Structure formats: structure tokens, C-alpha cells
Amino acid sequence: MDIENKSIALLIDAENISPKYIEIIIDEANKYGKINYRRVYGDWTTPQLNPWKQRVSEFGLTPVQQYAYTSGKNASDFTLIIDAMDILYSEKVNSFCIVSSDSDFTKLVTRLREDNMFVFGMGESKTPISLVNSCETFAYLDKMMDPEKPLPFEIKKDESVENGKKKTTKIAAPKLESSITPLNKVKTELTNIIDQNAEDDGWAYWSLVAQLIQRKFPGFHPRNYGENTRHLQFFEKMSEFEIKKINTVIHIRNRVK
């Protein structure tokens, strides 16, 4: 079945994902097929979800209420998981899109794939690698938005006083943890994949190589490294690889040094 013909259950963890990403989420999901379910989960009685309420009606989402009976735990996780299993058994879809940066959904994704579901995920760069790698493919939402220049430091007030004035000092902003695979690791793995699948002349079919690299790194996309381009164009710019096109067939090989 072609990927464009998939029927999709889109399930969003509103307590974990910002509403600023919703347009990107819908556009990305539409690339895979028809969205049959559009559900967004959270405790809608809390003020934290107020920014989501306008977006819910704007994009035709169905809000699902889950009261937080226990503090410190994302209660909507359980409701989303139960709904996902109900949808699975209804046999009305063949694909799921799980939108969250929460590793608690790793087991759900694994379970859905055991039933031959196509599962793709979306979340921020902080998403644990366990969730990223459990999906068929994973999109980093913060890398899909227009880049915002981060502050190289944050201002912290010093309580001490010098010459009658309070001092301020600049301290380095902490780096956020990211599950994005380092580019050097991607290139090393690509080199190995080409070697393992090359013909005697060193050339390998790009279509096969592209599938294998995506399976190895479900979250891989050139935009993660500042290049909003196609995968082939991304690697074509690198000195380590050569590209050859014969009619509609594309080959790639490791450049001979």
C-alpha cells in the first residue's frame, strides 16, 4: 500500500507538546494519508492548557478530558494509551501518529507495531531516543520551525552591592539534552551501509541505502543539522560520497581517497 493512502489516528499529548506546533503536526501527518482521528489529551480544567483551546477548534481536534488524580504525573498518558488500543481493535486505521516527547509511550508504539501498524512520531529534540527509535520515522518539531536564535547566556542578579549599585553577572545557559544523532555517526553508518550493499564497482542503489539509513535512525532529517533539503541533496554535498544518476536510477558510493 502506498504511504499516501494510509488512514491515520493522530493522538497528541497536550500536556507535553506546545500548541505552537499544531500546524506543522497536521501538515506532516497529511503527507502520510488521511487523518481519521484527531484527538488531543489533557486536563482541560487547568489553566496550563488554555493556549490549546483556540487551536482545538481551529484545526478540528477532539479534546479528551483526563483529570489529574495524582500530582506530578501526566494523567493523560493513560487515557491516550487506552484510546490507542481501542482504535487499534476497531480496525478503522492502519497507522498511528503519536505526538509527544514522553518516553512513557515507547511501549505503546512497540505494541502497535506488533499488530503491523505503521507508527510515526513527533516531538521535540529532548525526546528520549527509546521513543524515537521505536517509531518507523520520527520528526523533531522544534527543528521544523523557523529557527530562533538562542540566548548565549542568561542574566542573573547578584545580591551583592558595589558602589551603591547591585551587580549583575552573565552565566552560560545550560544546553538542552537532545536525542538527535550526531552527524558524524550518521555519516559513519551511511559509509558502512554503502559498503555492505555495493556491487563490485562500489556503487549501491540509493533507494535501498535511503531505506536502511532511515530504519537505522528514524529521527534523521537534514533539517536537524540546519539543512532543509532532501536526503540525497544533503549527502551529495559531502566530500565523502559520490552520486551517479542513470535515467531514473540513482546510485551512491563512498568516495575513493
MIZA-621869 format. One record per residue (C-alpha): residue in one letter; residue number from 1; x, y, z. Coordinates in pm, 1 decimal, always signed. Layout:
<atoms>
{'A', NUM, {X, Y, Z}}
...
</atoms>
This chain:
<atoms>
{'M', 1, {+0.0, +0.0, +0.0}}
{'D', 2, {+132.9, +345.0, -88.0}}
{'I', 3, {+219.7, +566.8, +203.5}}
{'E', 4, {-15.5, +840.0, +74.6}}
{'N', 5, {-314.8, +607.9, +122.2}}
{'K', 6, {-274.2, +542.9, +492.7}}
{'S', 7, {-560.1, +601.4, +734.7}}
{'I', 8, {-423.9, +768.6, +1045.8}}
{'A', 9, {-510.5, +810.0, +1413.2}}
{'L', 10, {-344.1, +1133.2, +1527.1}}
{'L', 11, {-305.5, +1133.7, +1907.5}}
{'I', 12, {-149.2, +1441.3, +2073.1}}
{'D', 13, {-27.0, +1473.8, +2431.0}}
{'A', 14, {-126.8, +1837.7, +2500.5}}
{'E', 15, {+40.4, +1837.5, +2841.3}}
{'N', 16, {+373.3, +1763.2, +2677.6}}
{'I', 17, {+354.2, +1942.5, +2340.9}}
{'S', 18, {+312.9, +2315.8, +2274.2}}
{'P', 19, {+16.3, +2429.9, +2059.9}}
{'K', 20, {+257.2, +2639.2, +1851.2}}
{'Y', 21, {+344.0, +2319.1, +1663.1}}
{'I', 22, {-8.9, +2221.0, +1563.0}}
{'E', 23, {+4.9, +2345.3, +1203.2}}
{'I', 24, {+332.0, +2161.9, +1146.9}}
{'I', 25, {+184.2, +1848.6, +1305.7}}
{'I', 26, {-121.3, +1848.8, +1077.1}}
{'D', 27, {+81.7, +1923.7, +764.1}}
{'E', 28, {+331.7, +1648.3, +841.0}}
{'A', 29, {+60.7, +1390.6, +918.2}}
{'N', 30, {-123.9, +1477.0, +595.7}}
{'K', 31, {+182.6, +1367.1, +397.7}}
{'Y', 32, {+116.1, +1009.9, +506.2}}
{'G', 33, {-252.5, +991.0, +423.4}}
{'K', 34, {-597.0, +1073.2, +563.5}}
{'I', 35, {-632.4, +1167.3, +930.1}}
{'N', 36, {-934.0, +973.9, +1059.3}}
{'Y', 37, {-891.0, +1060.8, +1428.0}}
{'R', 38, {-770.2, +1396.1, +1561.4}}
{'R', 39, {-756.0, +1369.6, +1938.5}}
{'V', 40, {-567.2, +1582.9, +2188.3}}
{'Y', 41, {-534.7, +1475.5, +2551.4}}
{'G', 42, {-502.3, +1665.8, +2877.3}}
{'D', 43, {-670.8, +1805.5, +3186.4}}
{'W', 44, {-869.8, +2086.0, +3026.5}}
{'T', 45, {-972.4, +2227.3, +3365.7}}
{'T', 46, {-619.0, +2354.3, +3423.9}}
{'P', 47, {-500.5, +2698.7, +3301.9}}
{'Q', 48, {-188.2, +2539.5, +3152.7}}
{'L', 49, {-393.2, +2414.0, +2857.9}}
{'N', 50, {-566.4, +2746.3, +2781.6}}
{'P', 51, {-332.0, +2813.7, +2483.5}}
{'W', 52, {-450.7, +2485.0, +2330.4}}
{'K', 53, {-823.7, +2566.4, +2343.6}}
{'Q', 54, {-833.8, +2804.3, +2045.5}}
{'R', 55, {-619.1, +2570.6, +1837.7}}
{'V', 56, {-852.2, +2279.7, +1909.9}}
{'S', 57, {-1145.3, +2437.9, +1728.1}}
{'E', 58, {-927.5, +2590.8, +1457.2}}
{'F', 59, {-786.9, +2253.9, +1347.9}}
{'G', 60, {-1089.7, +2035.9, +1416.2}}
{'L', 61, {-933.7, +1847.0, +1705.7}}
{'T', 62, {-1131.9, +1645.4, +1957.3}}
{'P', 63, {-1024.5, +1733.1, +2314.1}}
{'V', 64, {-1022.9, +1436.3, +2550.0}}
{'Q', 65, {-1054.5, +1515.7, +2922.1}}
{'Q', 66, {-848.8, +1336.3, +3182.8}}
{'Y', 67, {-843.8, +1465.8, +3539.1}}
{'A', 68, {-509.6, +1458.1, +3715.6}}
{'Y', 69, {-591.6, +1246.6, +4018.9}}
{'T', 70, {-227.7, +1227.1, +4123.6}}
{'S', 71, {+3.2, +1527.8, +4129.3}}
{'G', 72, {+332.1, +1508.0, +3946.9}}
{'K', 73, {+211.9, +1255.0, +3688.6}}
{'N', 74, {+84.6, +1317.2, +3338.0}}
{'A', 75, {-261.2, +1158.4, +3369.1}}
{'S', 76, {-342.7, +1199.4, +3000.5}}
{'D', 77, {-81.9, +933.5, +2918.0}}
{'F', 78, {-311.2, +657.9, +3039.8}}
{'T', 79, {-615.9, +784.6, +2851.7}}
{'L', 80, {-420.0, +819.8, +2528.3}}
{'I', 81, {-285.9, +465.9, +2560.2}}
{'I', 82, {-631.5, +320.4, +2629.3}}
{'D', 83, {-779.6, +510.9, +2333.8}}
{'A', 84, {-499.4, +392.1, +2106.6}}
{'M', 85, {-575.2, +29.6, +2189.9}}
{'D', 86, {-949.1, +82.9, +2136.6}}
{'I', 87, {-877.7, +236.0, +1795.5}}
{'L', 88, {-641.6, -49.9, +1712.5}}
{'Y', 89, {-909.2, -311.6, +1783.1}}
{'S', 90, {-1169.9, -115.9, +1586.0}}
{'E', 91, {-961.2, -184.9, +1271.6}}
{'K', 92, {-1057.3, +154.0, +1125.7}}
{'V', 93, {-698.1, +273.4, +1073.6}}
{'N', 94, {-367.1, +123.2, +970.7}}
{'S', 95, {-138.9, +398.1, +1100.1}}
{'F', 96, {-82.2, +594.2, +1419.0}}
{'C', 97, {+86.5, +928.1, +1477.4}}
{'I', 98, {+190.8, +973.3, +1841.5}}
{'V', 99, {+283.6, +1333.5, +1922.6}}
{'S', 100, {+477.3, +1355.9, +2247.7}}
{'S', 101, {+829.1, +1384.4, +2386.4}}
{'D', 102, {+745.1, +1144.1, +2668.3}}
{'S', 103, {+925.0, +809.3, +2678.1}}
{'D', 104, {+620.8, +655.5, +2852.5}}
{'F', 105, {+472.4, +596.0, +2505.9}}
{'T', 106, {+759.9, +372.4, +2392.3}}
{'K', 107, {+580.2, +54.1, +2495.0}}
{'L', 108, {+260.7, +169.5, +2323.0}}
{'V', 109, {+443.8, +226.7, +1994.6}}
{'T', 110, {+608.0, -114.1, +2021.8}}
{'R', 111, {+272.7, -278.6, +2087.1}}
{'L', 112, {+106.4, -106.8, +1791.3}}
{'R', 113, {+384.8, -217.1, +1558.8}}
{'E', 114, {+342.4, -574.9, +1677.9}}
{'D', 115, {-1.6, -555.5, +1514.9}}
{'N', 116, {+158.3, -438.0, +1190.2}}
{'M', 117, {+59.8, -75.2, +1239.7}}
{'F', 118, {+269.0, +194.9, +1073.4}}
{'V', 119, {+363.5, +427.5, +1361.9}}
{'F', 120, {+534.9, +761.4, +1315.6}}
{'G', 121, {+612.3, +1006.1, +1592.1}}
{'M', 122, {+663.8, +1376.1, +1651.3}}
{'G', 123, {+820.3, +1556.1, +1943.5}}
{'E', 124, {+1098.1, +1792.4, +2042.1}}
{'S', 125, {+1472.2, +1726.8, +2034.6}}
{'K', 126, {+1455.9, +1635.2, +2403.5}}
{'T', 127, {+1254.8, +1321.9, +2316.8}}
{'P', 128, {+1432.0, +1013.7, +2460.3}}
{'I', 129, {+1599.5, +800.8, +2196.9}}
{'S', 130, {+1396.1, +499.1, +2311.8}}
{'L', 131, {+1075.3, +658.0, +2179.5}}
{'V', 132, {+1240.1, +789.7, +1863.1}}
{'N', 133, {+1382.9, +451.9, +1764.7}}
{'S', 134, {+1060.3, +264.3, +1839.0}}
{'C', 135, {+883.4, +456.2, +1558.6}}
{'E', 136, {+906.6, +391.1, +1184.9}}
{'T', 137, {+1004.3, +755.0, +1145.4}}
{'F', 138, {+1021.3, +1049.8, +1384.4}}
{'A', 139, {+1004.0, +1425.7, +1319.0}}
{'Y', 140, {+1160.4, +1680.1, +1554.5}}
{'L', 141, {+907.4, +1964.0, +1573.3}}
{'D', 142, {+1148.1, +2225.9, +1706.1}}
{'K', 143, {+1372.2, +2163.2, +1404.7}}
{'M', 144, {+1082.1, +2212.5, +1164.8}}
{'M', 145, {+1000.2, +2564.3, +1286.0}}
{'D', 146, {+1176.9, +2880.2, +1176.8}}
{'P', 147, {+1496.8, +2880.9, +1383.5}}
{'E', 148, {+1505.4, +3119.0, +1675.3}}
{'K', 149, {+1844.6, +3240.4, +1786.8}}
{'P', 150, {+1902.3, +3117.5, +2143.2}}
{'L', 151, {+2049.3, +3343.7, +2405.7}}
{'P', 152, {+2416.1, +3258.4, +2467.4}}
{'F', 153, {+2370.7, +3347.9, +2831.7}}
{'E', 154, {+2108.8, +3436.8, +3087.4}}
{'I', 155, {+2112.8, +3734.2, +3324.1}}
{'K', 156, {+2134.5, +3652.5, +3692.7}}
{'K', 157, {+2108.1, +3918.7, +3962.5}}
{'D', 158, {+2383.0, +3926.9, +4222.2}}
{'E', 159, {+2271.0, +4022.5, +4572.2}}
{'S', 160, {+2599.2, +4197.9, +4646.6}}
{'V', 161, {+2624.2, +4574.2, +4614.3}}
{'E', 162, {+2920.4, +4762.3, +4474.7}}
{'N', 163, {+2942.4, +5144.8, +4476.9}}
{'G', 164, {+2578.5, +5162.7, +4579.2}}
{'K', 165, {+2457.6, +4951.2, +4282.3}}
{'K', 166, {+2356.1, +4589.3, +4255.3}}
{'K', 167, {+2590.8, +4382.7, +4042.2}}
{'T', 168, {+2470.1, +4156.8, +3761.2}}
{'T', 169, {+2662.4, +3865.8, +3619.0}}
{'K', 170, {+2620.8, +3666.3, +3298.5}}
{'I', 171, {+2624.2, +3289.9, +3319.9}}
{'A', 172, {+2620.9, +3036.3, +3039.6}}
{'A', 173, {+2280.2, +2895.5, +2952.5}}
{'P', 174, {+2263.6, +2519.3, +3004.7}}
{'K', 175, {+2243.2, +2307.8, +2691.6}}
{'L', 176, {+1924.7, +2108.3, +2646.9}}
{'E', 177, {+1966.3, +1734.0, +2609.8}}
{'S', 178, {+1894.7, +1612.6, +2257.9}}
{'S', 179, {+1833.0, +1271.4, +2105.4}}
{'I', 180, {+1938.6, +1392.8, +1759.6}}
{'T', 181, {+2210.1, +1160.1, +1630.0}}
{'P', 182, {+2546.1, +1335.5, +1576.2}}
{'L', 183, {+2614.9, +1388.1, +1206.3}}
{'N', 184, {+2948.7, +1207.1, +1221.9}}
{'K', 185, {+2769.6, +895.4, +1345.4}}
{'V', 186, {+2517.9, +919.1, +1058.4}}
{'K', 187, {+2797.9, +950.1, +802.8}}
{'T', 188, {+2986.9, +656.2, +952.2}}
{'E', 189, {+2676.5, +437.3, +938.8}}
{'L', 190, {+2599.4, +550.0, +582.5}}
{'T', 191, {+2952.2, +452.9, +479.8}}
{'N', 192, {+2901.3, +105.9, +629.8}}
{'I', 193, {+2560.1, +61.6, +464.3}}
{'I', 194, {+2703.3, +151.2, +123.0}}
{'D', 195, {+2993.6, -93.5, +169.0}}
{'Q', 196, {+2757.1, -373.9, +273.4}}
{'N', 197, {+2518.6, -325.4, -21.0}}
{'A', 198, {+2751.3, -216.0, -301.1}}
{'E', 199, {+2811.5, -401.8, -626.6}}
{'D', 200, {+3163.5, -499.9, -730.5}}
{'D', 201, {+3226.0, -148.8, -865.6}}
{'G', 202, {+3143.5, +8.7, -529.1}}
{'W', 203, {+2809.7, +162.5, -632.7}}
{'A', 204, {+2494.2, +89.5, -429.7}}
{'Y', 205, {+2130.5, +162.7, -513.5}}
{'W', 206, {+2028.9, +486.0, -341.3}}
{'S', 207, {+1670.1, +368.9, -287.9}}
{'L', 208, {+1793.9, +76.6, -77.5}}
{'V', 209, {+2052.9, +283.3, +109.7}}
{'A', 210, {+1794.6, +553.6, +189.1}}
{'Q', 211, {+1555.0, +296.4, +338.3}}
{'L', 212, {+1827.6, +140.2, +552.4}}
{'I', 213, {+1958.4, +469.1, +690.6}}
{'Q', 214, {+1603.8, +576.1, +781.6}}
{'R', 215, {+1543.4, +246.4, +959.8}}
{'K', 216, {+1871.2, +284.4, +1147.9}}
{'F', 217, {+1793.9, +644.0, +1251.0}}
{'P', 218, {+1413.7, +704.2, +1244.6}}
{'G', 219, {+1460.9, +1065.2, +1354.5}}
{'F', 220, {+1708.8, +1152.0, +1080.1}}
{'H', 221, {+1638.5, +1452.0, +858.0}}
{'P', 222, {+1875.1, +1713.6, +709.2}}
{'R', 223, {+1685.2, +1991.2, +889.8}}
{'N', 224, {+1821.9, +1853.6, +1217.2}}
{'Y', 225, {+2160.1, +1983.1, +1101.3}}
{'G', 226, {+2045.8, +2315.6, +956.8}}
{'E', 227, {+1976.6, +2196.5, +600.6}}
{'N', 228, {+1611.6, +2195.1, +492.6}}
{'T', 229, {+1668.2, +1983.9, +184.9}}
{'R', 230, {+1616.1, +1632.0, +54.3}}
{'H', 231, {+1826.1, +1347.5, +189.6}}
{'L', 232, {+2003.7, +1285.3, -143.5}}
{'Q', 233, {+2094.6, +1652.6, -188.1}}
{'F', 234, {+2220.5, +1661.3, +169.5}}
{'F', 235, {+2465.6, +1375.0, +120.2}}
{'E', 236, {+2555.7, +1486.0, -232.3}}
{'K', 237, {+2721.1, +1797.2, -85.7}}
{'M', 238, {+2954.7, +1589.5, +129.6}}
{'S', 239, {+3304.8, +1506.8, +13.0}}
{'E', 240, {+3278.7, +1150.9, +147.8}}
{'F', 241, {+3019.4, +1035.9, -109.3}}
{'E', 242, {+2962.4, +1026.6, -485.4}}
{'I', 243, {+2624.4, +1024.0, -660.6}}
{'K', 244, {+2555.2, +880.8, -1007.1}}
{'K', 245, {+2225.2, +911.1, -1193.2}}
{'I', 246, {+2139.0, +684.4, -1486.1}}
{'N', 247, {+1796.5, +776.1, -1623.2}}
{'T', 248, {+1568.6, +739.7, -1317.5}}
{'V', 249, {+1804.0, +514.1, -1119.3}}
{'I', 250, {+2031.4, +675.9, -862.1}}
{'H', 251, {+2348.2, +519.9, -718.7}}
{'I', 252, {+2575.8, +622.3, -434.4}}
{'R', 253, {+2922.7, +511.2, -333.0}}
{'N', 254, {+3194.6, +603.9, -87.0}}
{'R', 255, {+3442.9, +836.2, -249.7}}
{'V', 256, {+3775.9, +670.4, -318.0}}
{'K', 257, {+4052.9, +857.2, -139.0}}
</atoms>
